[in-house]
Amino acid sequence: MSLLRQPLLLLARSAAVKKMVSTMPVSAGIVRSYVPGETTESAVEATAGLADDRLLVTLDYLGEDTLDADQADATVAAYVDLLHQLSARGLTRSAEVSVKLSAVGQFLPDNGHKIALENARTICRAARNAGTTVTLDMEDHTTTDSTLSILRELRKDFPETGAVLQAMLHRTEADCRSLAHEGSRVRLCKGAYLEPEDVAFQDRLEIDRSYVRCLKVLLAGDGYPMIATHDPRMVEIATSLASRYGRVPGSYEFQMLYGIRPEEQRRLAERGERMRVYVPYGTEWYGYLMRRLAERPQNLSFFVRSLISKK
Ligand SMILES: Cc1cc2nc3c(=O)[nH]c(=O)nc-3n(C[C@H](O)[C@H](O)[C@H](O)COP(=O)(O)OP(=O)(O)OC[C@H]3O[C@@H](n4cnc5c(N)ncnc54)[C@H](O)[C@@H]3O)c2cc1C
């Protein structure tokens, strides 16, 4: 693991650094490369552009770890507005939304779990009315049980709701087994958070091995695997496992983040794979940006230059 990963992921949770860095406008080079804009309109425009290239989209209204109930309500309203606008533009066949439960109240001191469930339910209803779906992002391991329990509740009324599992956690292979059933949409990623040794693999190779074991469970199962990685080896292994397990095109999909390996995104779509791009937007891009920098510390000097020049 890079020596810079840990300090960058710690900074991702620092309110003081967040305050300083967030004065940087979204147009600043490094932010813009990962986030198309701050407004719903910019997100809808980015979606339309990707849809023209036959790419599918999942949209994330940025924000996390809120301790403010009004902020959680504002996030729900932003998703509902986004879903209306996507529907009005005829984009909900190719675009869905990704939601972080900590942005809709999971950490609120009184009844956070219940508030997040009700808020997520409101977004699922709006998505259903717009003709599309919701995927619940997965945050650090302290939230996994709460998130999977909210997922189970939501799936009673909205069985199309997707889950995310992180290969870096020791528990994930077992979670994949429980979720590899018919109708179950599961995004498999490596995991973006700083996690302790007692719950997570620390070594890159071990995380990759876990990713492959989880891929086998999901692709051999009856659910709908969403293979979220930019790693060329994982994409190649997933492709050959899909064919080994008799998966037909359309019975699984690849996913990558906006701005990362865009040529590969188009190449996979042109090859006939379902390829979905995760598009984050909004003003709360700080935590997201820091996690991307932790994965790619080579971009750090670009980031520091953006910060100093603030353009
Ligand atoms: C669609 C999607 C949704 C996700 N949702 C979640 C979630 O809910 N919870 C969660 O914890 N994590 C999530 N992640 C993040 C994920 O866990 C990883 O942190 C991230 O994808 C990097 O892992 P990787 O598989 O791409 O492999 P890596 O080994 O990190 O990278 C493989 C290669 O990809 C390229 N690359 C990777 N990162 C960058 C970058 N920042 N900039 C430029 N190139 C890069 C490089 O070429 C690198 O060699 C999501 C990722 C995707 C693609």
The ligand as an SDF file (V2000), in Angstrom:
LIG
                    3D

 53 58  0  0  0  0  0  0  0  0999 V2000
  -18.4940    2.5230   -9.6420 C   0  0  0  0  0  0  0  0  0  0  0  0
  -17.7210    2.5070   -8.3720 C   0  0  0  0  0  0  0  0  0  0  0  0
  -18.3860    2.6370   -7.1690 C   0  0  0  0  0  0  0  0  0  0  0  0
  -17.6800    2.5670   -5.9580 C   0  0  0  0  0  0  0  0  0  0  0  0
  -18.3750    2.5920   -4.7930 N   0  0  0  0  0  0  0  0  0  0  0  0
  -17.7000    2.4090   -3.6350 C   0  0  0  0  0  0  0  0  0  0  0  0
  -18.3760    2.2760   -2.3870 C   0  0  0  0  0  0  0  0  0  0  0  0
  -19.6160    2.3200   -2.3050 O   0  0  0  0  0  0  0  0  0  0  0  0
  -17.6280    2.0840   -1.2730 N   0  0  0  0  0  0  0  0  0  0  0  0
  -16.2570    2.0180   -1.3010 C   0  0  0  0  0  0  0  0  0  0  0  0
  -15.6170    1.8220   -0.2590 O   0  0  0  0  0  0  0  0  0  0  0  0
  -15.5940    2.1720   -2.4690 N   0  0  0  0  0  0  0  0  0  0  0  0
  -16.2670    2.3570   -3.6190 C   0  0  0  0  0  0  0  0  0  0  0  0
  -15.5670    2.4770   -4.7930 N   0  0  0  0  0  0  0  0  0  0  0  0
  -14.0950    2.6790   -4.7630 C   0  0  0  0  0  0  0  0  0  0  0  0
  -13.3410    1.3730   -4.7480 C   0  0  0  0  0  0  0  0  0  0  0  0
  -13.5420    0.7290   -3.5100 O   0  0  0  0  0  0  0  0  0  0  0  0
  -11.8340    1.6090   -4.9340 C   0  0  0  0  0  0  0  0  0  0  0  0
  -11.3690    2.4110   -3.8980 O   0  0  0  0  0  0  0  0  0  0  0  0
  -11.4810    2.2530   -6.2700 C   0  0  0  0  0  0  0  0  0  0  0  0
  -12.3070    1.7940   -7.2910 O   0  0  0  0  0  0  0  0  0  0  0  0
  -10.0250    1.8970   -6.6440 C   0  0  0  0  0  0  0  0  0  0  0  0
   -9.8810    0.5080   -6.7610 O   0  0  0  0  0  0  0  0  0  0  0  0
   -9.6650   -0.2380   -8.1740 P   0  0  0  0  0  0  0  0  0  0  0  0
  -10.4600   -1.4940   -8.1310 O   0  0  0  0  0  0  0  0  0  0  0  0
   -9.9750    0.6550   -9.2740 O   0  0  0  0  0  0  0  0  0  0  0  0
   -8.1490   -0.7300   -8.1510 O   0  0  0  0  0  0  0  0  0  0  0  0
   -6.7720    0.0260   -7.8900 P   0  0  0  0  0  0  0  0  0  0  0  0
   -5.8220   -1.1000   -7.6480 O   0  0  0  0  0  0  0  0  0  0  0  0
   -6.8790    1.0770   -6.8480 O   0  0  0  0  0  0  0  0  0  0  0  0
   -6.4650    0.7480   -9.2620 O   0  0  0  0  0  0  0  0  0  0  0  0
   -6.2720    0.0270  -10.4620 C   0  0  0  0  0  0  0  0  0  0  0  0
   -5.8510    1.0070  -11.5580 C   0  0  0  0  0  0  0  0  0  0  0  0
   -6.9000    1.9330  -11.8070 O   0  0  0  0  0  0  0  0  0  0  0  0
   -6.3750    3.2390  -12.0760 C   0  0  0  0  0  0  0  0  0  0  0  0
   -6.8350    4.1630  -10.9960 N   0  0  0  0  0  0  0  0  0  0  0  0
   -7.3230    3.7850   -9.7920 C   0  0  0  0  0  0  0  0  0  0  0  0
   -7.6630    4.8710   -9.0630 N   0  0  0  0  0  0  0  0  0  0  0  0
   -7.3960    5.9400   -9.8180 C   0  0  0  0  0  0  0  0  0  0  0  0
   -7.5500    7.3330   -9.6300 C   0  0  0  0  0  0  0  0  0  0  0  0
   -8.0580    7.8390   -8.4810 N   0  0  0  0  0  0  0  0  0  0  0  0
   -7.1780    8.1800  -10.6140 N   0  0  0  0  0  0  0  0  0  0  0  0
   -6.6700    7.6820  -11.7540 C   0  0  0  0  0  0  0  0  0  0  0  0
   -6.5070    6.3480  -12.0130 N   0  0  0  0  0  0  0  0  0  0  0  0
   -6.8630    5.5020  -11.0610 C   0  0  0  0  0  0  0  0  0  0  0  0
   -4.8970    3.0750  -12.1000 C   0  0  0  0  0  0  0  0  0  0  0  0
   -4.5270    2.7730  -13.4160 O   0  0  0  0  0  0  0  0  0  0  0  0
   -4.6660    1.8720  -11.2040 C   0  0  0  0  0  0  0  0  0  0  0  0
   -3.4590    1.2010  -11.4790 O   0  0  0  0  0  0  0  0  0  0  0  0
  -16.2630    2.4630   -5.9900 C   0  0  0  0  0  0  0  0  0  0  0  0
  -15.5970    2.3380   -7.2040 C   0  0  0  0  0  0  0  0  0  0  0  0
  -16.3030    2.3400   -8.3830 C   0  0  0  0  0  0  0  0  0  0  0  0
  -15.5470    2.1580   -9.6580 C   0  0  0  0  0  0  0  0  0  0  0  0
  1  2  1  0
  2  3  1  0
  2 52  2  0
  3  4  2  0
  4  5  1  0
  4 50  1  0
  5  6  2  0
  6  7  1  0
  6 13  1  0
  7  8  2  0
  7  9  1  0
  9 10  1  0
 10 11  2  0
 10 12  1  0
 12 13  2  0
 13 14  1  0
 14 15  1  0
 14 50  1  0
 15 16  1  0
 16 17  1  0
 16 18  1  0
 18 19  1  0
 18 20  1  0
 20 21  1  0
 20 22  1  0
 22 23  1  0
 23 24  1  0
 24 25  2  0
 24 26  1  0
 24 27  1  0
 27 28  1  0
 28 29  2  0
 28 30  1  0
 28 31  1  0
 31 32  1  0
 32 33  1  0
 33 34  1  0
 33 48  1  0
 34 35  1  0
 35 36  1  0
 35 46  1  0
 36 37  1  0
 36 45  1  0
 37 38  2  0
 38 39  1  0
 39 40  1  0
 39 45  2  0
 40 41  1  0
 40 42  2  0
 42 43  1  0
 43 44  2  0
 44 45  1  0
 46 47  1  0
 46 48  1  0
 48 49  1  0
 50 51  2  0
 51 52  1  0
 52 53  1  0
M  END
$$$$
